[in-house]
Amino acid sequence: MPAVTVDNILALPRIAETAPDATARPVLSVTTAPRGFEGEGFPVRRAFAGVELRHLDPFIHMDQMGEVQYAPGEPKGTPWHPHRGFETVTYMLDGIMEHQDSNGGGGTIGGGDTQWMTAGGGILHIETPPEHLVVSGGLFHGVQLWVNLPRDNKMAAPRYQDITSSKVALLSSADGGALIRVIAGELDGHQGPGSTYTPITLLHATLAPGAGVTLPWNPEFNALAYVLAGDGTVGSERRPVHTGQLTVFGRGDTLTLAAADTQDSRTESLEVFVLGGKPIREPIAMAGPFVMNTKAEVIQAFEDFQAGRLGSIPAAHETLE
């Protein structure tokens, strides 16, 4: 799980010690993500399954893609499909994914890269492994997150952000036991590169065995922590967590993560995807690839897609029957 690493973590800016009067966020729930398949058949864990939307807002859906070791010829992606009313955030840890959309956005992302696509009023896109990875096979592991758009931005013009690993803000815990990658939003005054429509913080933390970290967290935000790999605990109550589990924290100023003293043979560290945002608190109507405020708006999205008003597949990628 390479993502972004550093030779000397102690040379990085350090997260300040939390104030003595800070309120620790309690653990409200820990849920285990069920397994499923997406697109043309790549395995995923449905990270938000069983969690009420009020605890997730402004986030809607998240899949852990893989971790899977593909044999030659096995890597799979998704076919061309539409979206409207939200943003997709794809963060790659291992392997390579290629993206293209009907708005002209796209590129190739690998370990530690993020592609941030605002579907807004409507877009078509495709995500596939490159041909050489299909031929050779290899390790594939990533996360895709759906971020809701406020009512006033549902029909915003589509846009694409290519956030390479070199742009991510890197921080260290006070003792150097945890590496924090800030992808979007702000943590302890340090800004990540992702531009968002609604205030959120999105980061990937790696904790060495036995290490712990307490993160300052905006009290107006909700707080979620999903374990990508490894074993550890969450909260001041030290509730055990492991790979594929999502923690929902309650209200407060800080959240605490800690890695178990020993990890299994598949990982050297505890890897956690931490996210939170200011809730939008608007009605949500969802169906397939559309996230709107009313059922009528979802029906309109389907009609617009069928009429070709959400964009068209570039000629080079059209399939002749």
N, C-alpha and C positions, 0 to 999 in steps of 0.2 A: 504494500500500500504506500507508494511513494509520495503522492500529492506534492507538497512543498516541504522540503527539509532544509536545515541550515547546519553548517559545520560547527558553529559556536553559538549555541542558544543564549548564552549569557551576554552576548554582544547586542542582543535585541532590546528594544524598549520593554520595560517591565510593567506589568499591571500593578497598580498601587494597592497597598494593603487596605482592606475595607475598614470603614469607621467603626469604632466600638459600639455605637448606637444603631448600626444598620440592622434592618429586620431581615432575617434569613427566610427565604421562600420555602414553605413546607412542600412536601411531596403529596400531591393530590391523588395520583394514580400512576401505576406502571402497567402497561399493556404489551402483549407480545404480538408482533406483526404476523398475520397469516401469509402463507406463500401462494403465489399465483403466476400467471403468465401474461405478458403484454405484447402488443404488436404481432410480429410473425412467430412469436413463441419464446422470447427470452424470459428467463425466470426473474421474478421480483418478489419483494416482501412489501405488503401494503401497510406502511408505517402508521397511518392514522386510523386504521380499522378499529371500530368500537369506541372511538373517542368522539364526544359531542362537539359539533361545530363551534359552539360558544367558547370552548377551550382552545380551539385552533385559530379562529378569526384573527388576522386576515388570511390565513393559509387554508387551503381547501383539500389538498391531496398530496401525498408524497409516497414515492416508490424507492426502495433500495434496489437498484438494478444489479443482479448478481449478488454476491461474488461468485463467478463461475469460470471454470477453466474449459474453454472450448477446444475441441479437437479440430483438425483441418476440415474446412467446409461447413462447420457448424454455426459460426457467428451469425446472429440475426439482428434485424432492426425493426423499424415500423414503416408501413407504406405511407404514401401521401395522405394527409388527413387535415381537417379544418379545426380552427379554434376561434372563439370570440369571447371577450369579456374578462380575460385574466392574463397572467404572465406565466410562462414556463421557465424554470431555472434548472439547467442540467449541469451537474458538477461531477467531473470524472476523477476517479482515484487511480484506476488501472485500466489499460486498454485505450482505444481510440474510437471516437465517434465523429461522423461527418453529418453536418446539418445543412439543409438548404430550405429556403422558404420562397413563397411567391412574391415577396416584397423585395427580393434581391439580397436578403441577408443570409449569412451562413459562414461556415468555415469548418475547420478540423480542430477538435479539442482532445487533449490527452491528460496525463496525470497532473492534477492540480488546476486545470483550466475549467472555466465556467462559461456557458453560453446562456444569455438572458434574453428571451424573446417575449416582447410585448405583443400579444395577439390583438388587443384593442378591438376595433370595429370588425376585424376579420382577417384571417390569413390561412394559407395552406402551408404545411411543412412536412419534411421527411427527415428521419434520423436513421442512419445506417452505418455499420462498420465499413471501413475502407476495404477495397478489393483485396489488398495484400494481407489484411488480417483475416478475411474470409478464407483465403488460401492456406495461411499458416496456422490459423487457430491462435489461441492465447488467452491470457487472463483478462477478464472484463468485470469492472466494478464501478458503479457510480450511483448518483442520486438524482431523481427528478422531482422537483417541487412545483406545485401550482400556487401562485399568489393571486388572490382576488384583487380586482380593481374596483375602486369606489364608483358609485353610480355615475358621477360626473365624468369619469374617465373610461367608462365601459367601451365607448366608441372612439377612443383615441386612435390616432394614426399608428399603425404597426411600427415597431422599431426593433433593432437587434443590437445587443451589446456583447462584444467579444472580450471577455475578462480572462486574459492569460494569467498563468500562475505567477509571473513576475510582477503583476500589478497588485496582488493581494497583500494587505497589511499584515506583518508578522510581529507577534508579541510573545513575551515569555512570562510565566508566572514568577513570583518574587524569588523563588528558590531555583528556578531553571528546570523544574520537573515537568512543566507543561508547555507545549508549543501551541499558540493560538493563531489561526489564520482568519482574519476578518475579511469576508467576501463582500458584504454589503452592510450599510448602516455604521454604527459607531459603538466602540467599546472603550470605556475609560479615556475618552477624548481622542481615540485613534480611529480614523475614518477608513472604511473599506471602499473599494472602487465602484461597486454596483450602484446604479442610479435607480431609485424606486419611486413609485407614485404615492405609496403610503409608508409611514415611518416603520421600519423594521430593522432588526439586527440579525445577521446570518454569519455563522462561523463554524470552523472545523477545529476541534481541539484534540491534540495527541498527548496523553499522559503516560509517563514512564511508570513501570511497575512500582507501586507503593506511593506514588506521587498524588497530590491533591491540589485543587485550585478553587478559590472562591471568586466568582466573577461579579463585578458590579452590574446591576441590571436595571434598566429604566422602569420605575414603578408603574408607569402607565402601560407597559407592554405585558402581554402574556409571556410565558416561558416554557419551552419544550426542549427536551434533550433526547436524541435518538442514538442508540449505540450501534455504530457501524461494525465494530469488531472489539472483542475483548470482554473482560469482566471487571466490575468495579462496584461503586456505591454512589448514590445520589442523595443530596440533602444533608442537613446536619444530623438527621436521624440515621444516616448511613444505610439506606435501603438498598439491598443488592440488585444489580442489573447485569444483563449480559447481551450479547449480540442479538439484534433484532427486537429490542425492547425500547418503547417510548415512555419517557417520563413527562408528566404534566405537573408543573409547579404551581403553587398558589401565589398569592400576592406577597410582595416584599421588595427589598432593595438588592438582594444578592442571591446567587444560586451556587451550590457547591457540588463539585464532581471529584471523585477519587478513584484511582486505579487499584485493583487488587495487587497484592505483593507478588503473586505469580500469575502468569497468563498461560493460555494453552499454546500448543505447538504451532497454531495457525497465525498467531499475531504476537508481536513483541510488546505492544502497548495497548492501552485503552483508547479507542478512536470514537469520538462523539461529535455528532452534528447538532449544534445548538442554535435554536432560532426563536424569535419572538417578535411581536409587533403590536402596534396600537390597533385595537379592534375597530373595524369599520362599522359594525352594528347596523347593517342594512339587510333587507330580505334577500335570500339566496334561492334562485331557481336553477337547478342543474339538470342537464340531460346530455349524456355522452360528452362531446368535446366543447360544450357551450356552458358558460356560467354567467347567468344574468340575474335580474332582480324579480322578474315576473315570468309566469308560464307563457304569456303572450310574446314576450321578448325572445324566449327560447324557440317558440314556433317560428317566429320571424327569422331567427338565425338559420334554422333548417331550410326555410324557404329561400333565403338569400344564398345559402350554399348551393342548393339545387339549381338555382338560376345563374350560378357562376359569378355572383357578386362578391364573394370572399377572396377572389383571386383565381389565377389559373396556373396549372403546372407548366414550368418552362418546357419549351419544345424538345430540348435535348433529353428530357426525362419522361416524355410521354411514351406509353407502351402501345405498340401496334398489335392489334389482335389479328 
